[in-house]
Amino acid sequence: MAKLQELQKYLNYRFSSGCDTGEDYKTFERKYINYLKSLCKEHGWEFVWGHKNHYEFTACFSLNGKYAYFSISDVRFWQNEWYYHILYRSMEHAKDYRGGNNCYTDLPRLGDAITLLFQRMGA
């Protein structure tokens, strides 16, 4: 199970860049997604999907028929935003990419933020 400390090692890290996604980012993303899956297990959410992009990714969580969207910015250009400025919002369904109002949190508070979002949605 991925731990927060494993991800904190990437704070202030300069990721590779190029036409192909670097192995350093692929390792980071794998650890991050595993951390998100551990949060889901801890809070009783379902990890619905994760979409990998070039140097960023999005994810969807579900609880009792309600959905939450998660996104981090490109780690090459917005250093540490993957930790300090995480976008999350409600979704009408698992393929709703517009969703509710944008909200932001940091990684240590993500579990509480998504829990509160699900509570507000009546999950």
C-alpha positions as CSV (number, residue, x, y, z in Angstrom):
1,M,0.0,0.0,0.0
2,A,1.4,3.3,-1.0
3,K,2.1,5.8,1.7
4,L,2.1,9.6,1.7
5,Q,5.8,9.7,2.6
6,E,6.6,7.8,-0.7
7,L,5.1,10.7,-2.6
8,Q,6.6,13.4,-0.5
9,K,10.0,12.4,-1.8
10,Y,8.9,14.0,-5.1
11,L,8.4,17.4,-3.7
12,N,10.7,19.9,-5.5
13,Y,11.6,17.1,-7.9
14,R,12.3,18.1,-11.6
15,F,10.7,15.5,-13.8
16,S,12.1,14.6,-17.2
17,S,10.5,16.0,-20.2
18,G,10.1,15.0,-23.9
19,C,8.0,13.4,-26.5
20,D,7.7,10.2,-24.5
21,T,6.7,10.1,-20.9
22,G,9.7,9.6,-18.7
23,E,10.2,6.6,-16.5
24,D,10.6,8.8,-13.5
25,Y,7.1,10.2,-14.1
26,K,5.6,6.7,-14.8
27,T,7.0,5.5,-11.4
28,F,5.6,8.6,-9.7
29,E,2.2,8.2,-11.3
30,R,2.0,4.5,-10.4
31,K,2.8,5.4,-6.7
32,Y,0.3,8.2,-6.7
33,I,-2.5,6.0,-8.1
34,N,-1.7,3.3,-5.6
35,Y,-1.9,6.0,-2.9
36,L,-5.3,7.0,-4.2
37,K,-6.5,3.4,-4.3
38,S,-5.4,3.1,-0.6
39,L,-7.4,6.2,0.2
40,C,-10.4,4.7,-1.5
41,K,-10.1,1.5,0.5
42,E,-9.6,3.4,3.7
43,H,-12.7,5.5,3.2
44,G,-14.9,2.9,1.5
45,W,-15.0,4.5,-1.9
46,E,-14.6,2.8,-5.3
47,F,-11.7,3.8,-7.6
48,V,-13.8,4.0,-10.8
49,W,-11.1,5.0,-13.3
50,G,-7.8,6.7,-13.7
51,H,-6.8,8.4,-17.0
52,K,-3.2,8.7,-17.7
53,N,-2.0,11.7,-19.8
54,H,1.5,12.8,-20.7
55,Y,2.7,14.2,-17.4
56,E,-0.6,14.5,-15.5
57,F,-3.6,12.4,-14.7
58,T,-7.2,12.4,-13.7
59,A,-9.3,9.9,-11.6
60,C,-12.9,9.2,-10.6
61,F,-14.1,7.9,-7.2
62,S,-17.6,6.7,-6.3
63,L,-19.6,6.2,-3.2
64,N,-23.2,5.1,-3.1
65,G,-23.9,6.2,-6.7
66,K,-22.2,9.6,-6.3
67,Y,-19.0,10.5,-8.1
68,A,-16.0,12.7,-7.5
69,Y,-13.4,13.9,-10.0
70,F,-9.7,14.3,-9.3
71,S,-7.0,16.0,-11.3
72,I,-3.4,17.1,-11.0
73,S,-1.7,19.6,-13.3
74,D,1.3,18.8,-15.5
75,V,4.1,18.1,-13.0
76,R,6.8,19.6,-15.3
77,F,5.3,23.1,-15.4
78,W,3.5,23.4,-12.1
79,Q,6.0,21.9,-9.6
80,N,4.5,20.6,-6.4
81,E,0.9,21.5,-7.5
82,W,0.3,17.7,-7.6
83,Y,0.7,17.9,-3.8
84,Y,-0.5,21.4,-2.8
85,H,-3.1,22.3,-5.4
86,I,-5.3,19.3,-6.3
87,L,-8.5,19.9,-8.2
88,Y,-11.6,17.9,-7.2
89,R,-15.3,18.3,-7.8
90,S,-18.6,16.5,-7.9
91,M,-19.7,14.6,-11.0
92,E,-23.2,13.7,-12.2
93,H,-22.0,10.3,-13.4
94,A,-18.7,8.5,-14.2
95,K,-18.3,10.2,-17.6
96,D,-19.2,13.8,-16.5
97,Y,-16.0,15.8,-17.1
98,R,-17.6,19.2,-16.5
99,G,-19.0,18.4,-13.1
100,G,-19.7,20.8,-10.2
101,N,-17.6,23.7,-9.0
102,N,-13.9,23.4,-8.9
103,C,-12.5,22.8,-5.4
104,Y,-8.9,22.5,-4.4
105,T,-7.0,20.8,-1.5
106,D,-3.6,19.4,-0.7
107,L,-2.7,15.8,-0.7
108,P,-2.7,15.3,3.1
109,R,-6.3,16.6,3.3
110,L,-7.6,14.9,0.2
111,G,-9.3,12.1,2.0
112,D,-11.2,14.5,4.2
113,A,-12.0,16.8,1.3
114,I,-13.5,14.0,-0.8
115,T,-15.4,12.6,2.2
116,L,-17.0,16.0,2.8
117,L,-17.8,16.3,-0.9
118,F,-19.6,12.9,-0.8
119,Q,-21.5,14.0,2.3
120,R,-22.6,17.2,0.7
121,M,-23.8,15.1,-2.3
122,G,-25.8,12.8,0.0
123,A,-23.7,9.7,-0.5
